[in-house]
Amino acid sequence: MDIKDLNKGIKSDDDSFYFRAKNELIIQQVSKINNKNLKILIVGNGPSQNLKNLKKYGHVYATDINQKALDLIPSNIFFKKMKLDISSEAKFKKNYFDVIIACDVLEHITNDKKAVFNICNILKKNGVVFCTVPAFQFLFSAHDSALGHKRRYSKNTLKKLFDDFKIKKLSYWNFLMFVPIAIKRALSKNSASKIDDLSKVPPIINKILYFFLKIENFLINFVDFPFGLSLFLIAKK
């Protein structure tokens, strides 16, 4: 969750179908790693506390470029929290982490290649990266501008970015809502910058949309979706 979403009235990731389902997707995938003593780095954690369940798998380091976002996280939630600009510094030893999570981060970074290079540098051999990014540049809209996105990604651009890794999974995600959201974004393409206000989604709709994404989280273990609002990548060093 971005601190801008918090300012919009979302108190917790659990308040939003999108953030709740995305966190569950990541935890679901990390749980498959046959190791309960992992060093886990979250890049761009924001003010979110909802990946705290990852601590059952090892030591979790929460980082963000925004100190205000980190200050909103209680100190006992993660093993360590610290300010980090992954595109310009590493701050960790080479080959240090078993798992690195970068959810909805790379699209904010001007030099995303440098960010992925640094991720590769501090990841252990056979370590795993979990990454989500917004998909399809033609969907770039006022919402992206308001969130400070530099770009959206295609499968090919994301593959190229991670060409030093072995890609284990690359699928679109948020498939079931693609058509209505794509129409909405297309209609608002020339609007003034404005974040989609997820806090105004009626509770019953929020539950239905969460249910849809929960189904996708299950199905993504077996299929790759042909399109979606996001891309989900698992890559191994």
N, C-alpha and C positions, 0 to 999 in steps of 0.2 A: 504494500500500500504506500502510495506517495503521500508526503505531508500535505500536498495540495488537496488530496481526497479527504484527509482528516479535517482540513479547514472547511470542506464542503458539508461536514456534518456526520461523516462516517466515523463512529467511535472506535470500531474494531473491525478486523477483517471479517468476522462472523456476521457483521451487519450487511455484507454485500455478497450476493451469490457468486460474483466473479472472483473476488479475493479468497473467499472460503474454499471454493472448488479448486482454484489454482494451488493453494497451499496443500490441500489434500492430495492433489496429483503429485506434487514434489515428495511429500512424506511417503506416499504409496511406493514411489520408485526407489527412494533411499532405503526403505525397509527391505528391499530385495538384495541389498549388498550383504554378503555373508561375513560381516564384521561388526561387532558392537563396541569397538573402541576406535572410532573414526575421528579424524580431525576434519571438521566441517567449516567451510567459510561461506557466509552469506554476503554477497556483494550487493549493495544497494538495498539494505534491509528496510530502510524507512522507519517509521514509528511502530511498525507491526510487531506484535508479540506472538503471533499465531504459529510461527515455526518453532516455538519453544519445545514442541513435542519431539523435535529432532534430537534433543539432548539425551534421550534414551539410547541413541546410537553412538554417542561419544561427546567430544568437546566441540561446542558450537561458537564460532567467532562471528559476531554480527557487525557489519561495517556499513557506513554510508558516507557520502560526501557532505551531507548536511548535519552539522553537529546538533542543531535543534531537534531534528528527528531522533537522533540517538538519545538525547537527554530525556525524551518522553518514554523511553523503555526502562523499566526498573532494572537495577544492576544485577539482581539475582536471577533474571530470566535466562541469560546466556552465560557461557563460560567467560567470555570477554566481549566487550563492545568498543569500537574505536572508529575514528574518522579516517576515511580512506578514499583517495581518488585512484581507482584501479587503472586509469588511462595514463597516469604519470608517475606512479610509484607502486612498489610492491609491499614494502614494510615487513615482509616475511622472508625466511630463508627459501632457497630453491628447494623444490621437491618436498614441500612441507605438508600440504593438505592431501587428504584422501578424496575429499568431495568438495567441489565448489559449485555454488548455486547462484545463478545470475538471472533473476526473473524480472523481465520488463526493465532492463538496465541499459543494454547496449544501444538502444535507439536514442538514448539521451546523450550519448558520448560522441563528440566530434570525431575523434580518432579511435574508432572501434577496433581497428586492427591492432593498435598498441595495447588496448585493454585486453584483447584475447591473447596477445603475446605474453603479457604479464600473468594472466591466468595460467597459461601453459607453463610458465617459468616456475611458479610456486606450487604447481600440482605434481604429486608424485607420479612416477611411472606406473601405468595401469590405473591411475586415479580417474575419477569420473566427473564430468561437468554436466549439470542440468541447467538448461537455458530456455527462457521463453522470450519472444519478441513479437511485436505487432506485424501482421502479414499484409502484403499487397500495397505497393506504393500508390496505386490508383485510389485507395481508400484514405489517403492522407487528407485530413480535414481540420476544421477549427479545433476539434478536440485534441488532435496531435499537437497543434501549435500551442495551445494553452498549457499542455503538459511539458512542453520543451522538447518534443521529439525532433530529431534531426532527419529521420527517415523511417520507413517501414521496409520489411524484408520479403524477399522471395526465397523459395527453397534453394535456388542456385546461389544467391548472394550469401546466404547463411552457410552453405556448404563451403564456399570459397573462403569465408572468414575462418572456418575451422578446418582448413585443409591440412594442418599439422596434426590433426586428431583422427582417430578411427570413429566414424559416426555409427553409433549403434541403433539410433532411432531418430527419425526426422519426420514429423507428421504435423499437419495443421490441427488446430484445436479450436474450440468454440465454433464448431461446425454447424450445429443446429440453428444458431441464431444469425448465421452469416447473411442470409438474404435480407431480412428486415433491417439489420444494422447497416448493411452495405447501402441500402436505399436511403436510409436516414443520413448517413455520412455524405453520400453523393449530393443530396439536396442541400446540405449545410456547408458544402465545400468552400463557398465564397463568403461565408458568415464570419463575423468577428470571432476571435479566439475565445473558446468557451469549453470548459470541461463538462463532459456528460455527468449530470448530477445523479449518481447512483443512490444517494440518500433519499431521493424522492420516489424510488420504485416502490409501489404498494407491497406490503408484506406478503400477500398471497402470490403476487407475480414473482417476487423475489424467491419464494420457496419453489415455485414451478421452474424457474430458470436454473436454480441451484440443482434441482432434480435432473434436468436435462444435462447439465455439465457433469454431474455425478455418473450418469450413464456413459458419457464420453470418456470419463476417467477409467471406467472399467473396459470399454471397448478398445481404447488406445493400446492396451496390452496385446491385442490380437490383430489390429488393422491400422493402416495409415489413412487418415481422412483426406479426401481429395482437395478440400479447400476449408478455410476457416478464418476467423478474425485474428488468430495468433498462430505462431509456429512453436512447436515444442521439440527440443533437441536433447538427446543424450549422446555425449561424446566421450571417448576414452583416450587417454594420452598414450 
